[in-house]
Amino acid sequence: MIWRGLRDLEEWRGDQPPIREGENEQCPHACGLCPDHRQDTCCTVLEVTRHCNLKCTFCFAEGGEGGDIPFETLRGRLQALAVPGKTLVQLSGGEPTVRDDLPRLVSAAREAGCRHVQLNTNGLRLAEDEEYVRTLAEAGLSFVFLQFDGTDDAFYRALRGRDLLDVKLRAIDNCARFNLGVVLVPTLVPGINTGDIGNIIRFAVSRAPAVRGVHFQPVSHFGRIPEVPSDSGRFTLDELLAAIEEQAGSLVPGDSLLPSRCNHPLCGFHADYVVTGGGGLHPLHKGGGQCCGKVVSADRNRSFIATKWERPAHPESASRNDNDGEKGCCAADLKSFDGFLLFARRYSFTLTAMAFQDAGNLDLERLRRCSLHVFDDGRFVPFCSYYLTAQG
């Protein structure tokens, strides 16, 4: 089950050229970026540890088993994967912040030529260790993908085994203190937190510009939960679109949520906004705009997305505790063109989603359009095939 018919599937998919059957009998096993692959790398995932300080119900990486990868090994991998001035690398795990030398790894990524360095984290250490956050920012970290499952501790108890909402709030505050952009990443599980989607969006907007957006991930069943679920256990992309429209109301116009044109349209969506003075969202693109055109390159998508999630430099960013989302354009100089551009960059906000595949819904047509690649053993491997096979 990938679509429940709440939107017209063919209209959402648009023109998608079909794959040719029988091109590579090894796909998705022994997967890499073979000649059959149809998209370059937008974001490279680099696992830096298998250790984790949580035991989550759902974990695609089976975090907690194994150990840290030696620093010199990782530095070599960074040098191998980086295309100077282009690469967006996501440091992942496990939980990357269990490493004391993570700031050195961020520096190594920058030295290798990575243009953007992203951290995927549960936020525990970012909440507790302000000095650690400072060293990450000074090392060149671009932005943080923060696990954020809802606005009530009941969701964290169900999915993460403990109360964590206060931890998330403190992690956001510490990142804001050092001008690190934060993207909230909810794992959406039917019957647990899918009724909190509107609250998550409203919370994120209220914490702009420190929070740069929300990246929804409907639960996929691999890693720690490998069993293929019944249809009722899935939360499909069109269900997510409908839930946003219903729960967020007029805050999020339905025609501002557009299918991905970098990956396959059934893999996700993207929407761009500017946060207004009253705490609203002004869409920058709507249906029929540039995001609904032809397939875009990974280079273009990477540059566009990463600069939305990074926070522009602010002269007082090193010392102020930024929580001024309610000021919006009321606090900006909009009389000059430069002032308007700075405002639009500073108060940019995104809603995105990635519907990962598992063994029950794997589609090679989608896999061959994947631009999220894990770097392992000298190869770039599409994310879903990596965690579905012995490679992950």
N, C-alpha and C positions, 0 to 999 in steps of 0.2 A: 504494500500500500504506500503510494507516494503522493496521491492527490485524491481528494474526496469530492471534487466537483463543485466546490463553493465558488470557484471562478472558472471561466472558460479555459480549458487546458490548452487548446490550440492557439488561442489568442495570446496566452501568456508565453508559450514556447516560441511563437513567431516562426520564421523560416529557419529550420535546423537541417542542414544537409546530413543524410544518414551515413553511418559508417559502412564501409565495405566489409562483408562477412569474410572470415577465414584468413585475415591478413597476418595474424600472429597468434599461433596456437598457445604460446606461453602466457598470454595476457589473461588475468592480471598477475599470475605467478611469475617470478623472476622479472618483475616489472621495473622499468626505468623509462627514461625519455627516449623511446625508440622512434624510428621513422614514422610510425603510425600515430604518434602523439601530435595533437593539433594546437597546443598552446604552450608558450614559453613560461618560465617561472615568474610569478608575481611576488610570492612570499616563500622564502626558504625556511623550513623548520629545522632547527638544530637542537637535538636533545643533549643536555649538558649533565644530567644526572637521572638516575632511576629512584633515588631517595625521595620521600615525601613526608611531610609533617601532618598530613590528614589521611584518613581512610574513608574515601568517599564511596557512596553506593555505586555511582557511575564514574568510570575512568577509562578513557580510550587507550591510555598508555599503561594501564596496570601499574601505576605509580606505587613505590614502596619496595619493589623487588629489585635487587641489584644495588649498584653503588655509583659513585661519581666517576666520570670519565676524566682521565688525567688532563691537566691544563695544556700541556704541550701538544697532546693529541688534538684537542679542540682548536688550539691556535692553528695547527696545520690544516684542519678542516675548514676553518674560516678563510685561510689564504687560498684554499682550493676552490671554495664555492663563490667567493666574492668576485663580482664584476665591478671594478672601481667606479664610483659615482652613481651606481645603479641599484645594487642589491639591497633588498629589505630582508633582514634575517630576524627570525623569531626565536629567542632563546627559551627553550621549553624543557619539560621533564616528564615524570617526576615533578618536583617543585624546585625550580632553579635557585630560589633564595636560600635554600639550605646550604649553599656554597658560600663560604666567606670570601672566596676570590671572584665572585661574580662581577664586581666592578672591573677587575683586571680583564675578564672575558669581554666585557663591553668595550673597553679600550682596545683590546686585540681586534675586535670586529671593526672598529673605526680605522685602526691602523692598516687592516687588510683592504680597506676601501669600501666597506659597507656604507651606503648612504643613510640608511635608517636601521636602527636597532630597537627591536620590540621585545618586551618581557611579558611572558605568559605566567601568571601567578595567582595563588589563592589569597595573597595579601597579608598573611599572618605576620611575616617579618617586617613588611613595610609599615604595618600598624604599630609595631613595638619598638622599632629601631630607626629613629629619625636620622641618625648619623649614617646609617647604611643607605638610606634613600638619598641623602646628600651626595655620598660617594658615587652612587649609580648615576645621578644627574650630572655630576662633574666629569664622569668618565665618558659621557656622550650618549646615554640612554635617550631614545626618542620619545617613546610613549609606553604605556602599560595596558595590557589586557587583563582586567581584574575579574576573576570569578565572582559573580554577583547574581544569586538565584532568587532574589525577591526582597520585599520590604518588611518582612516579618520573620522572626527567628524560627517559627514553625517550619518554614521551608528548609532552613539550614539543618535543623535537627533531622528532618526526613532524608535529606540528600547528602549531608556532610557529617552527621553524627553529633553535632554540638551547636550551641548558639554562636553565631558569627556576625550578626548584623553590626554590632558596635565595632568589631574588628574592621569590617569593610569601610565604615564611615571614617575611622581613624586612618586607614590606609589612603583613602581619597584625600583627606586633609594633609597628610604628610607629602603626598605627591604634589598637591597644589602649592605647598610651601616652597617647593623647589622647581616649580614651573614644568612639571611632568604631566603631560596629558594622560587622561585615564579613559579607557573605553570599557563599559560594563558588559560582562559576558554571562548572560543567564543560560544555564542548561534547562530546557523546558521539558518537563515530564508530565504526561497526562495524569490527572487526578491529584497532582501535588501543587504545582505553581503556575499552571497555564491561565489561571484566573487572576494573576497578579501582573500581567503584561502591561496594562495601562498604568498601574501604579509605578512600575519600574521606569517607564518612559517619563512620567511626570517627575519622578524623583531625579532622574538624570538631567532633565531640562532645568530643574531648580538648582542644580549644582554646576551648571555651565558658568564660565568657560573651563573650569577645572575638569569637568566631565565632558568628553568630546563626542560621545555617542553611545549607542547600545548595539551590541553584536549578538543577536539571538542564535542559539544553537539547539534546535530540536533534538531530543535525545536519540542517539544511535546505539545499537546493541552490539558492541564489540569491546575488547579489552576485558574489564572486570565483569561485565555482564554479556557473555557471548551468545546467550540463547536468543534465537529469533523470536520476536514477540508476536502475539496475535495482532490483527489490525487495530483493535482497541488500545493496544499498548503504544501505538505510534501517534505522533503529533506532526501532521503533514504541513508542507509549506503553505498551502492554501488555507489551512486552519489557522496558521499563524497570521497570515494577512487579514483574515476575517476577524480574528481576535483583536488585532491592533485597531482596526476600524471601529469595532464595537466598544472596546474598553477605553481607547484614547479619545474617541469622539472627534470633535472638531479640531483638536490639537494636531492630528495627523490626517490630512486629506488622503483618501484612498488612492487617488490617481498620482500621488507623489511616490508611491512604492513601486519601483520598476525592476523588471527582471535583470539578472546579471547578464552582461554582454562580454565579460571576460571569461568566466566559467560558463557552464551550461545553465540555461535559465531555470531548470529544475533544481539547481544546486543552491540558489539563493536569490536575494534581492538587495537593492541599494537605494537609499534615498538621502538627498542632501538638503540641508536647511540652514537658515541663519536664525539664531535665537533673538526674538524681539524684546523690546523694553518691558512688555507686560508679561513676560514668561511664556510667550507663544512661539510657534515655529513658522517661519516663512519658507515655503518650498522654493528651491532653486530650479528644479526640473519637474515637469509633470508628464503624464502619458503622451507619447508622440514626440518628446524631446530627444536630445542627442543620445540619451542612455538607451533608447529603444531602437537605435539604428543597428548598423552592422556590428559584427564581432569586433571588439576593441583589443588592442595589443596589450600584453602583460606589462610592457614598459609604461604605457600610458596609464593603465589602471593603477599600477604600483605608485607612480609619482603622485597621482591625483588623491588616492586614498591616504597615503602616508602623510602627505602635507595637511590633510584635513585632521588627522589624529594628533599630529604634533601641535604643541602650543607655540605661537610666535614669541620671540624674545620680548621680555617686558623689563624696563629699567629697574623696577622694584621687585622683580620676581624672586630674588634670593631671600627676601626678608618678609614679604607680606603673606598673610594667610588668606588666600584668595577664595572668597565665596560670594561673589558679587553678581551672580547670574540675574538677580532681580533688577539690576541697573540697566543692563542691555544697552540699547542705543541711547538711552537717556544720559549715560555717562560718557558717550563717545563724541568726538568732534567730527560731525558728518558734513561740515560746510566745505571741507577740502576733499579733493579726489583721493589724496593719500590717506586722509583720515577715514574715508569711507572704506577703502580697501583694507586698512588695518582692522576696522571694526568687523568687516565681513570675514576676515581670516580669523580674528580672535574669537568671534562668536559663532563660528561654523559648528555644525552638529550633524551627525549622521545616524541613520537607522539602517542596519545591515543584518543579513542572516546567512548562515551556512548550514545546509542540511546534509550532513555527512551520510555516506552510504554504509550499509552493513551487508552481511551475507544474504539477508532476506530481500534486499532491494537493489543489489549491485547492477549497474547499467554501464556497459562498456562505452556506450555513446557519451555518457556523462564523464566517465573516467578519462577519456581521451581529450576532453576539453579542460581538464583540471589544471589550475595554475598555482595551487598550493602544494609544494613539494617538500618532502623530507630528504635531507642530505645524509646519506649513510654509506659507508664503505666506498666513497668516491663517486656515488651515483645520486641523481635526483629521482625520487620515487613519488608518484602521486599519493597524496596523503591517505586516501581511503584504502588503496591497495596495500600500502605499507602496513597499516594496522590490522588489515584483514588477513594477511598472510604471514608466513614464518619470518619474513623480513623484520616485522615489528615485534 
